[in-house]
Amino acid sequence: MRELALVVALVSGGLSFPSAAAELNSQQAASHIGETATVCGTVASANYATRTKGQSTFLNLDKPYPNQVFTIMIWGSDRAKFGSPEVQYLGKRLCATGQIQSYKGKPEIVASDPRQLTSR
């Protein structure tokens, strides 16, 4: 019984829910690489890269590409779940929850599920 309680405690403590993630603005994200958090900002530019490998969609927060502060990236294989995010979110305040990564020196979150994004 004691072992079961330990397993339950470890599993429960190890689960991460988006609502429990720290909320950061886009400028703070670079200092939190490797962490799971919610990053918020205004979508300043958006691009559906149809001619590139992976056909990614890029939502750049607070400053347009190539001077973006933070990027939300959606792989082409996940895009159908999101509709047309480059149109839907452009100019809107958007928050993304996930692990903050660094790509070419810029922080980003890769979104694979629409529940990772909230428009405010």
Secondary structure by P-SEA (a helix, b strand, c coil): caaaaaaaaaaaaacccccccccccccccccccccbbbbbbcccccccccccccbbbbbbccccccccccccccccccccccccccccccccccccccbbbbcccbbbbbbccccccccc
